[in-house]
Every structure is written in structure tokens, then in C-alpha cells.
Amino acid sequence: MASHDLTRLPLAGLTETAWLSPITADDVEAVFRICQDPDIQRWTTLPSPYRHSDAVGFAADLQPQAWADLAAGHWSGAISSVGLSWGIRRSGPGTGTGLCGVIGLKWIREEVWEIGWWLDPAARGRGLMTAAARAVLEAAFDPAGPLRASQVLWRAGVGNQASRAVAQRSGFHYLGLEPDRSADQVPLWRAALTAGQPIRPVVPWPIPQPSTRTSAQAEADPARQ
Ligand SMILES: CC(C)(COP(=O)(O)OP(=O)(O)OC[C@H]1O[C@@H](n2cnc3c(N)ncnc32)[C@H](O)[C@@H]1OP(=O)(O)O)[C@@H](O)C(=O)NCCC(=O)NCCS
């Protein structure tokens, strides 16, 4: 299998041209702006409030360092601690770097990564994140590539149906609940995709797919129904 160029991953199955490429210092302002979104602050582990210095640290310092280390072929503290993040980019007039979201792989342990993602609210509902997840997963499992994952994990706060939909469409298999160790104490849905499993929708998922948070909360804590 030909190795994927991790610095330019085209997104398939969309009605628009979009691709993934590493986060750079040019993305600082877009990252800062998009990360003010309340849903991103609610559902991700990003700092909240999200400050300009957070965007600078992420886009201008940590990510360029991690990508430079990967290009140089040495496993670094940067890759282990911050992982690798791609910008989700669309072409079009007036879009600057075209950044409308981020998808990342965080290193957990040898051959195991955890995937995470967020999108500009204005870019949601177009299938961009599912296409991005599939591209990243193919690259992560590429036996000729540098990441050589044997498993990719996904975790989300119980009730995050938008993220659940992306994970389900990308081939993740639901594993169960785990306690959240953050201040919020919202339990987490946990799912995984293992090398060799198809990167395509998994139907059904064993968790309920409620239209309100009520049944998700009930699953997390049945005693409180
Ligand atoms: C997760 C995220 C990237 C998904 O973006 P997206 O793929 O464009 O998708 P949408 O937000 O439009 O929603 C995805 C699907 O979930 C569905 N969905 C969203 N909220 C839902 C809810 N409360 N109940 C049921 N379904 C829901 C949508 O209807 C959509 O399905 P459809 O295409 O069949 O209509 C985006 O919502 C986001 O950035 N959220 C904030 C950050 C975040 O949660 N990150 C993940 C942390 S684990």
C-alpha cells in the first residue's frame, strides 16, 4: 500500500474541495476565533475560557514542533505530549488559510492513539468531520506510514450526539462507559477502531440515540430516572 502523505490528506465524498494539512502559526487567529464556540468549550478538553495565548501555544509552538519532529523522523516529547493535529481546510474566496476545524491524534501508548475533533459551527452539517475522520484513520493504520496504529480510541461526554454520529459513521465500535476524571464528572462514551476493521458506518450502535439528553443521562446514571 502506498504511504499517505500526512501533510496533505484529501477529503473524499464531499460536494466541495477540502483537505487536511498540519496546523501552523498562520492558523492562530482562526483557531482562537472558532474555539470561542460554547459547544467546543463544553465538549472538548480545551481550556475554557480559551485565550489567545492558548491558540498561540497550540498553533504556533506545539504543533509546528510536533510536525517538524515527525518530518525529521524522530519520536519526540512534542508528539507524545500534544499529538498531531491537522487543520480541516476548504478552498474559496476570502477564507484565509481555509481553516474550519481541527482533527487530531493524541498518543496514548505504543500503537494506540486517541482521536479528537472540533468544527467551526458554520461548517457543521456538511459531512466534513466524517470525511476528515476517515482520512486520518486510513493514514493512522497505514502499515507503510509513520504512525502504525493498531488501535484508535474515541471518547466523548455522554450526550454528545454530534460527535457520536461522526464516530459511528467512521467505523468505531462502542465499548462502554468510563468515568470522567475532569472537574465536570460527566461520564464518557468510549469506542475503538482496530487495525483491519472497516472504516465505514457501524449499525447499530448499542447505546441509545436519544433526541434529548434525558435518556443519555439515564444510561449514565439509571438510578436517577
Ligand atoms: C462533533 C462535530 C465536529 C460534528 O460536526 P458535524 O459532523 O458537522 O456534524 P453536526 O454537528 O452537523 O452533527 C452530526 C450529526 O449528529 C447529529 N446530531 C447532532 N446533535 C444531535 C443530538 N442532540 N441528537 C441526535 N443527533 C444529533 C446531527 O443531526 C448530524 O447527523 P445528520 O447528518 O444525520 O443530521 C461538531 O458538532 C463539533 O465541533 N462539536 C463541538 C466539539 C465537539 O463536540 N468535539 C468532539 C468532542 S468528543
The ligand as an SDF file (V2000), in Angstrom:
LIG
                    3D

 48 50  0  0  0  0  0  0  0  0999 V2000
  -18.6870   16.9650   16.6910 C   0  0  0  0  0  0  0  0  0  0  0  0
  -18.7030   17.8850   15.4720 C   0  0  0  0  0  0  0  0  0  0  0  0
  -17.2930   18.0140   14.9260 C   0  0  0  0  0  0  0  0  0  0  0  0
  -19.5980   17.2270   14.4160 C   0  0  0  0  0  0  0  0  0  0  0  0
  -19.7570   18.1030   13.3300 O   0  0  0  0  0  0  0  0  0  0  0  0
  -20.5260   17.6330   12.0020 P   0  0  0  0  0  0  0  0  0  0  0  0
  -20.0260   16.3210   11.5790 O   0  0  0  0  0  0  0  0  0  0  0  0
  -20.5320   18.7350   11.0210 O   0  0  0  0  0  0  0  0  0  0  0  0
  -21.9220   17.2840   12.4250 O   0  0  0  0  0  0  0  0  0  0  0  0
  -23.1360   18.0170   13.0430 P   0  0  0  0  0  0  0  0  0  0  0  0
  -22.7100   18.8870   14.1810 O   0  0  0  0  0  0  0  0  0  0  0  0
  -23.9190   18.6500   11.9560 O   0  0  0  0  0  0  0  0  0  0  0  0
  -23.8860   16.7250   13.6080 O   0  0  0  0  0  0  0  0  0  0  0  0
  -23.5130   15.4000   13.2060 C   0  0  0  0  0  0  0  0  0  0  0  0
  -24.6950   14.5150   13.2630 C   0  0  0  0  0  0  0  0  0  0  0  0
  -25.1090   14.3950   14.6190 O   0  0  0  0  0  0  0  0  0  0  0  0
  -26.4640   14.6950   14.6910 C   0  0  0  0  0  0  0  0  0  0  0  0
  -26.7440   15.3230   15.9770 N   0  0  0  0  0  0  0  0  0  0  0  0
  -26.2320   16.4800   16.4470 C   0  0  0  0  0  0  0  0  0  0  0  0
  -26.7820   16.7350   17.6710 N   0  0  0  0  0  0  0  0  0  0  0  0
  -27.6380   15.7140   17.9340 C   0  0  0  0  0  0  0  0  0  0  0  0
  -28.4960   15.4010   19.0230 C   0  0  0  0  0  0  0  0  0  0  0  0
  -28.5820   16.1810   20.0840 N   0  0  0  0  0  0  0  0  0  0  0  0
  -29.2320   14.2730   18.9530 N   0  0  0  0  0  0  0  0  0  0  0  0
  -29.1640   13.4570   17.8980 C   0  0  0  0  0  0  0  0  0  0  0  0
  -28.3700   13.7010   16.8260 N   0  0  0  0  0  0  0  0  0  0  0  0
  -27.6150   14.8120   16.8700 C   0  0  0  0  0  0  0  0  0  0  0  0
  -26.7260   15.6330   13.5500 C   0  0  0  0  0  0  0  0  0  0  0  0
  -28.1040   15.6270   13.2110 O   0  0  0  0  0  0  0  0  0  0  0  0
  -25.8670   15.0510   12.4610 C   0  0  0  0  0  0  0  0  0  0  0  0
  -26.4760   13.9500   11.8630 O   0  0  0  0  0  0  0  0  0  0  0  0
  -27.1440   14.0650   10.3870 P   0  0  0  0  0  0  0  0  0  0  0  0
  -26.0430   14.4940    9.4740 O   0  0  0  0  0  0  0  0  0  0  0  0
  -27.6400   12.6890   10.1270 O   0  0  0  0  0  0  0  0  0  0  0  0
  -28.2120   15.0870   10.5310 O   0  0  0  0  0  0  0  0  0  0  0  0
  -19.2480   19.2790   15.8170 C   0  0  0  0  0  0  0  0  0  0  0  0
  -20.5880   19.1550   16.2290 O   0  0  0  0  0  0  0  0  0  0  0  0
  -18.4400   19.9990   16.8810 C   0  0  0  0  0  0  0  0  0  0  0  0
  -17.4280   20.6070   16.5840 O   0  0  0  0  0  0  0  0  0  0  0  0
  -18.9140   19.9370   18.1530 N   0  0  0  0  0  0  0  0  0  0  0  0
  -18.2320   20.6390   19.2520 C   0  0  0  0  0  0  0  0  0  0  0  0
  -16.8860   19.9930   19.6100 C   0  0  0  0  0  0  0  0  0  0  0  0
  -17.0350   18.5310   19.9520 C   0  0  0  0  0  0  0  0  0  0  0  0
  -18.0360   18.0690   20.4620 O   0  0  0  0  0  0  0  0  0  0  0  0
  -15.9580   17.7630   19.6720 N   0  0  0  0  0  0  0  0  0  0  0  0
  -15.9070   16.3310   19.9560 C   0  0  0  0  0  0  0  0  0  0  0  0
  -15.5150   16.0570   21.3600 C   0  0  0  0  0  0  0  0  0  0  0  0
  -15.5570   14.2790   21.6660 S   0  0  0  0  0  0  0  0  0  0  0  0
  1  2  1  0
  2  3  1  0
  2  4  1  0
  2 36  1  0
  4  5  1  0
  5  6  1  0
  6  7  2  0
  6  8  1  0
  6  9  1  0
  9 10  1  0
 10 11  2  0
 10 12  1  0
 10 13  1  0
 13 14  1  0
 14 15  1  0
 15 16  1  0
 15 30  1  0
 16 17  1  0
 17 18  1  0
 17 28  1  0
 18 19  1  0
 18 27  1  0
 19 20  2  0
 20 21  1  0
 21 22  1  0
 21 27  2  0
 22 23  1  0
 22 24  2  0
 24 25  1  0
 25 26  2  0
 26 27  1  0
 28 29  1  0
 28 30  1  0
 30 31  1  0
 31 32  1  0
 32 33  2  0
 32 34  1  0
 32 35  1  0
 36 37  1  0
 36 38  1  0
 38 39  2  0
 38 40  1  0
 40 41  1  0
 41 42  1  0
 42 43  1  0
 43 44  2  0
 43 45  1  0
 45 46  1  0
 46 47  1  0
 47 48  1  0
M  END
$$$$
